[in-house]
Amino acid sequence: MSETPSNTLQYRFDGPEEAPVLILGPSLGTTWHMWDRQVPELAQQWRVFRFDLPGHGGAPAYPSGSVAELAERLLATLDGLGVQRFGYAGCALGGALGIELALRHPERIASLALIAASPRFGTADEFRQRGVIVRTNGLDPIARTSPDRWFTTGFAAAQPAITEWAVQMVRTTDPGCYIAACEALASFDVRSQLGGVAVPTLVLVGSDDQVTGPAEARTLVAGIPDARLAVVPGASHLVPVEQPAAVTDLLVRHFTTAWQPAYDSSTGQMAIVAAPAKPVLAAAPAQPAPIAEIASAVVPPPVMGRADPYDAGIKVRRDVLGDAHVDRALAQADEFSGDFQEFITRYAWGEIWNRPGLDRRSRSCVTLATLVAGGHMDELAFHTRAALRNGLTPDEIKEVLLQAAVYCGVPAANSAFKVAQQVIREETTPTE
């Protein structure tokens, strides 16, 4: 393949050149090979396009820190190839990418399949914490535990070669690109926008998925106007790998019967096909029957904004300190302390932390040093956590505290080292 520019993605095609294009999007930590078992059958009807996320599968390590940025890089790749309209199936992060495309570029999407996907993946804290683990320990701890998240116990035990393949796939990913992808998932939340997905959508999930399971899938189905749900028994998060025949059968049926007509640029209109009845999807031979079902879910309404720094402040505060910390602080506020919480959110976080003159790493360095100078050890503890989330390594935090020892005094630095050492140990020790 030719060299991949920084604004595009590594890709490959399978199938006849004249066929309509069907894109398969990968999950975080995987490569396009996660779709190997689907390609032979799909490529009989479609020009199958697979891509690798930045830094995955040997792709150039140009990190993308948001789902929107990944979507733009995918579109830039397709534009360069002359591909304007396509069907799209994506797993997990690949599914988030599909939702983003359907919301922001509906004229490009003919049909959509979301696999092991969610309108919001866990919490921002969970993914930023994962970034801290990777930044400190590398990808090995994440790689070793990936089979537990991706496969059912029985499958992992019966398929040691696939299990080892999964571990090596994560282990060979570029750490910086993995961290950036975690940040993309941390900031992804389209729960209030699902009604804007206006293409036929199949939502597919493994019955035993503990990462983004049937509950998240039903939220998607409840929010997307023309969506069907297929639950595949005996499968966990990487359902295309664990139950390949069932997933292939479901994708063939969906993209064969639900391919929306193209946008007509001459009239400014798009033909709308009446939504089909929502059937029970039958099983492929010798496979557990995928069950299609529709379930209701409540999609939260959009949050109304305020025309002052408060909204920006609460976002930056959550990004830096974490949702759990901010939720505790706000929950403890009462009539006496509530005004102070609003004050620091608006001015400390919305004004100062949000200024463009210093990046967050630099602001964390300054904050740690000034907290040592003031002897504010309680604040130093959660700002050490914040510094790790903002990208400082334990070695860099050590250097800040050594610098503070010279200018603030050894006793203050001694206390600071004790606090920071405990926090770093808690935050960077991988959980098995």
C-alpha positions in Angstrom: 0.0 0.0 0.0 1.1 3.6 -0.5 2.0 5.8 2.4 -1.0 6.9 4.4 -1.2 10.7 4.9 -2.0 12.1 8.4 -5.5 13.1 7.5 -6.6 9.7 6.1 -6.8 6.0 7.2 -5.1 2.8 6.3 -7.6 0.7 4.3 -8.2 -2.3 2.0 -10.9 -3.3 -0.5 -12.4 -6.8 -1.2 -15.0 -7.6 -3.8 -16.0 -6.5 -7.3 -15.1 -2.9 -8.2 -18.5 -2.1 -9.7 -20.5 -3.3 -6.5 -21.9 -0.8 -4.0 -19.5 -0.1 -1.2 -20.0 -1.6 2.3 -17.7 -0.3 5.1 -16.7 -2.4 8.1 -15.5 -0.4 11.1 -13.3 -1.9 13.8 -13.4 -1.8 17.6 -10.8 -0.2 19.8 -7.7 -2.3 20.0 -8.6 -4.4 17.0 -7.6 -4.4 13.3 -9.6 -4.9 10.1 -8.9 -8.6 10.6 -11.7 -8.8 13.1 -14.0 -8.9 10.0 -12.1 -11.7 8.2 -14.9 -14.3 8.6 -17.5 -11.9 7.2 -15.7 -10.8 4.1 -15.9 -13.9 1.8 -19.7 -13.8 1.8 -20.2 -10.0 2.0 -17.7 -9.5 -0.9 -20.0 -11.5 -3.2 -22.5 -8.6 -3.2 -20.5 -5.5 -2.1 -17.2 -3.8 -2.5 -16.1 -4.3 1.1 -14.0 -1.5 2.5 -12.1 -2.1 5.8 -9.9 0.3 7.6 -7.6 0.4 10.6 -7.9 3.0 13.4 -4.8 5.2 13.7 -1.8 3.3 15.2 -3.7 -0.1 15.0 -2.6 -2.9 12.7 0.6 -1.1 11.7 -1.3 2.0 10.6 0.6 5.3 10.9 0.4 6.6 14.4 -1.4 9.9 13.9 -3.8 10.1 16.9 -7.4 11.2 16.7 -8.9 12.4 20.0 -12.6 12.5 19.0 -15.1 10.4 17.1 -15.8 13.5 14.9 -12.2 13.7 13.9 -12.1 10.0 13.0 -15.2 10.5 10.9 -13.6 13.3 9.0 -10.4 11.2 8.4 -12.6 8.3 7.1 -14.5 10.7 4.8 -11.2 12.2 3.5 -10.0 8.7 2.7 -13.2 7.8 0.9 -13.2 11.2 -1.0 -9.7 10.4 -2.3 -11.0 7.1 -3.6 -14.1 8.6 -5.2 -16.5 6.8 -2.8 -19.5 9.0 -2.1 -22.2 6.7 -0.8 -21.9 3.5 1.2 -23.4 1.2 3.7 -21.7 1.1 7.1 -21.3 -1.5 9.8 -19.2 -0.8 12.8 -18.3 -2.5 16.1 -18.1 -0.6 19.4 -15.9 2.5 18.6 -16.5 1.6 14.9 -20.3 1.8 15.8 -19.8 5.3 17.4 -18.2 6.3 14.1 -21.2 5.1 12.2 -23.6 7.1 14.4 -21.4 10.2 13.9 -21.5 9.7 10.1 -25.3 9.2 10.1 -25.9 12.4 12.2 -23.4 14.7 10.5 -23.3 13.3 7.0 -26.6 11.6 6.3 -26.3 12.0 2.6 -23.3 9.6 2.5 -25.0 6.7 4.4 -27.3 4.2 2.6 -27.8 1.9 5.5 -26.3 1.4 9.0 -25.5 -1.5 11.3 -24.3 -0.8 14.9 -22.7 -3.8 16.6 -21.8 -3.8 20.3 -22.4 0.0 20.2 -23.9 2.5 22.6 -24.9 6.2 22.5 -22.5 6.6 25.4 -19.8 4.1 26.3 -19.6 3.8 30.1 -18.3 6.9 31.7 -15.7 9.4 30.8 -13.8 8.6 34.0 -13.5 4.9 33.0 -11.8 5.7 29.6 -9.6 8.5 31.0 -8.5 6.1 33.8 -7.6 3.5 31.1 -5.5 6.2 29.4 -3.6 6.8 32.7 -3.0 3.0 33.0 -1.6 2.8 29.4 0.5 6.0 29.7 2.1 4.6 32.9 2.3 0.8 32.2 2.0 0.5 28.4 -0.6 -1.7 26.7 0.4 -5.0 28.2 -2.1 -4.9 31.1 -5.0 -3.9 28.8 -3.9 -6.6 26.3 -3.9 -9.4 28.9 -7.4 -8.6 30.0 -8.9 -8.0 26.6 -10.2 -11.6 26.1 -12.2 -11.3 29.3 -14.0 -8.2 27.9 -14.3 -9.5 24.4 -15.2 -13.2 24.6 -17.4 -15.5 26.7 -15.4 -17.7 29.0 -16.2 -20.9 27.1 -15.1 -19.4 23.7 -11.8 -18.1 25.1 -11.1 -21.5 26.6 -12.0 -23.4 23.5 -10.2 -21.0 21.1 -6.7 -20.3 22.5 -5.3 -19.3 19.2 -8.0 -16.6 18.7 -7.5 -15.5 22.3 -3.8 -15.1 21.8 -4.4 -13.3 18.5 -6.6 -10.8 20.5 -3.9 -10.2 23.1 -1.2 -9.6 20.4 -3.5 -7.3 18.4 -3.8 -5.0 21.4 -0.2 -5.3 22.5 1.0 -4.1 19.1 -1.2 -1.0 19.0 0.5 2.4 19.3 -0.1 3.5 23.0 -0.6 7.2 22.1 -3.2 6.3 19.5 -4.9 4.0 21.9 -5.0 6.7 24.6 -6.4 9.2 22.0 -9.1 6.6 21.1 -10.0 6.3 24.8 -10.4 10.1 24.9 -12.7 9.9 21.8 -14.9 7.4 23.6 -14.8 9.4 26.9 -16.2 12.5 25.1 -18.8 10.6 22.9 -22.4 11.1 24.1 -25.2 11.3 21.5 -28.1 10.1 23.7 -30.1 13.3 23.0 -29.4 13.1 19.2 -30.5 9.6 18.3 -33.7 10.8 16.7 -31.6 12.5 14.0 -30.3 9.1 12.7 -32.5 8.9 9.6 -31.3 5.7 7.8 -32.4 2.1 8.3 -30.4 0.7 11.2 -29.7 -2.7 12.5 -28.6 -2.8 16.2 -26.8 -6.1 16.8 -25.5 -7.2 20.2 -24.2 -10.4 21.9 -26.4 -11.7 24.7 -23.5 -12.0 27.1 -21.8 -8.7 26.2 -20.7 -7.1 29.6 -19.2 -4.0 27.9 -22.0 -2.7 25.8 -24.8 -5.2 26.3 -28.5 -5.5 25.4 -29.5 -2.6 27.6 -27.3 -0.2 25.6 -28.6 -1.7 22.4 -32.2 -1.2 23.4 -31.4 2.5 24.1 -30.2 2.8 20.5 -33.3 1.1 19.2 -35.7 3.2 21.2 -34.0 6.4 20.1 -33.4 5.7 16.4 -36.6 6.0 14.4 -36.1 3.1 11.9 -34.1 0.6 13.9 -34.3 -3.1 14.6 -32.6 -5.1 17.3 -30.9 -8.5 16.9 -29.5 -10.3 20.0 -27.1 -13.1 19.2 -27.0 -15.8 21.9 -23.7 -17.1 23.1 -21.6 -14.1 22.2 -19.9 -11.3 24.1 -18.4 -8.0 22.9 -16.6 -9.0 19.7 -19.6 -10.8 18.4 -18.4 -10.8 14.7 -15.4 -13.0 15.9 -17.3 -15.2 18.3 -20.4 -15.9 16.2 -19.2 -15.1 12.7 -21.9 -17.0 10.7 -24.8 -15.5 12.6 -23.4 -11.9 12.2 -22.8 -12.4 8.5 -26.3 -13.7 8.0 -27.8 -10.7 9.8 -25.6 -8.2 7.9 -26.5 -9.7 4.5 -30.2 -9.6 5.3 -30.1 -6.0 6.6 -28.0 -4.5 3.8 -29.9 -6.5 1.1 -33.3 -5.3 2.3 -32.6 -1.8 3.8 -30.5 0.3 1.4 -31.9 3.8 1.3 -32.1 5.6 -2.0 -29.5 8.2 -2.8 -29.8 11.9 -2.0 -30.9 13.9 -5.1 -28.8 17.0 -5.4 -30.9 18.4 -8.2 -34.1 18.6 -6.1 -32.6 18.8 -2.6 -34.7 15.8 -1.5 -34.2 12.3 -0.6 -36.6 9.5 -1.3 -37.9 8.1 1.9 -38.9 4.4 1.9 -41.6 3.3 4.3 -40.1 1.6 7.3 -40.5 -2.2 7.0 -42.3 -4.3 9.6 -39.9 -5.3 12.4 -39.6 -9.0 12.0 -38.1 -11.7 14.1 -34.8 -12.5 12.4 -34.4 -16.2 11.8 -31.2 -18.2 12.5 -28.6 -19.3 10.0 -28.3 -23.1 9.9 -26.3 -24.7 12.7 -26.1 -21.4 14.6 -28.0 -20.2 17.7 -31.0 -18.2 16.5 -30.4 -14.4 16.6 -33.4 -12.9 18.3 -34.8 -9.6 17.1 -36.7 -7.6 19.6 -37.8 -4.0 20.2 -37.6 -2.6 23.7 -38.4 0.9 25.0 -35.9 3.1 26.6 -35.9 6.7 27.8 -33.6 9.0 25.9 -32.6 12.0 28.1 -33.6 15.4 26.8 -31.0 17.9 25.7 -29.4 19.9 28.5 -30.3 23.6 28.2 -27.3 25.9 28.2 -26.4 29.1 30.0 -24.9 32.1 28.3 -21.9 32.5 30.6 -18.7 30.5 31.5 -20.6 28.0 33.7 -21.2 25.5 31.0 -17.6 25.6 29.8 -16.5 25.4 33.4 -18.4 22.3 34.3 -17.2 20.5 31.2 -13.5 21.4 31.9 -13.9 20.6 35.6 -15.3 17.1 34.7 -12.6 16.5 32.1 -9.8 17.4 34.5 -11.1 16.1 37.8 -13.5 13.3 36.7 -17.2 12.9 36.9 -17.1 11.1 40.2 -15.2 13.8 42.0 -17.3 16.6 40.6 -20.6 14.7 41.3 -19.5 14.3 44.9 -18.6 18.0 45.3 -21.9 19.2 43.8 -23.9 16.7 45.8 -22.4 17.9 49.0 -23.2 21.5 48.2 -26.0 23.1 50.3 -27.4 26.5 50.8 -24.2 27.6 52.6 -21.6 26.2 50.1 -23.6 26.1 46.8 -22.6 29.6 45.8 -18.9 28.7 46.2 -19.3 25.7 44.0 -20.9 27.8 41.3 -18.1 30.4 41.8 -15.2 28.0 41.2 -17.0 26.3 38.4 -17.6 29.5 36.6 -14.4 31.4 37.2 -11.7 28.9 38.1 -12.7 26.3 35.5 -14.8 28.3 33.0 -12.4 31.3 32.9 -8.9 30.4 34.0 -8.6 26.6 33.2 -10.3 27.3 29.9 -7.9 30.0 28.7 -5.9 29.1 25.5 -2.5 30.4 26.7 -1.4 27.2 28.5 -2.4 23.6 27.7 -3.8 21.4 30.5 -0.5 19.6 31.1 1.2 23.0 31.8 -1.7 24.1 34.0 -1.4 20.9 36.0 2.3 21.5 36.6 1.6 25.1 37.8 -1.2 23.9 40.0 0.8 21.1 41.7 3.7 23.5 42.5 1.4 26.2 43.9 -0.5 23.6 46.0 2.8 22.4 47.5 3.8 26.0 48.2 0.5 26.6 50.0 0.6 23.3 51.9 -2.8 22.2 50.5 -2.3 18.5 50.6 -6.0 17.5 50.2 -6.2 19.5 47.0 -2.8 18.1 45.9 -4.3 14.6 46.1 -7.1 15.2 43.5 -4.9 17.4 41.4 -2.3 14.7 41.2 -5.1 12.5 39.8 -6.0 15.4 37.4 -2.4 15.7 36.3 -2.3 12.0 35.3 -5.5 12.5 33.4 -4.1 15.6 31.7 -1.2 13.5 30.4 1.6 13.9 32.9 3.6 10.8 33.7 4.6 9.8 37.2 8.2 10.8 36.4 7.1 14.3 35.3 5.0 14.7 38.5 8.2 13.7 40.4 10.1 16.4 38.6 7.5 19.1 39.5 7.7 18.1 43.2 11.5 18.1 43.1 11.4 21.6 41.7 8.9 22.6 44.4 11.3 21.2 47.0 13.9 23.8 46.0 11.6 26.8 46.0 8.9 25.8 48.5 11.0 23.9 51.1 11.8 20.3 51.9 9.1 19.8 54.6 6.3 20.8 52.2 7.8 18.6 49.4 8.1 15.7 51.8 4.4 15.8 52.6 3.6 16.3 48.9 5.7 13.2 47.9 3.7 11.1 50.4 0.4 12.2 49.0 1.4 12.0 45.3 3.0 8.6 45.8 -0.2 7.1 47.2 -2.4 8.6 44.5 0.0 7.5 41.7 0.0 3.9 43.1 -3.8 3.8 43.2 -4.2 5.3 39.7 -1.6 3.4 37.8 -1.9 -0.1 39.2 -3.7 -2.2 36.6 -6.8 -4.0 37.8 -7.0 -7.7 36.8 
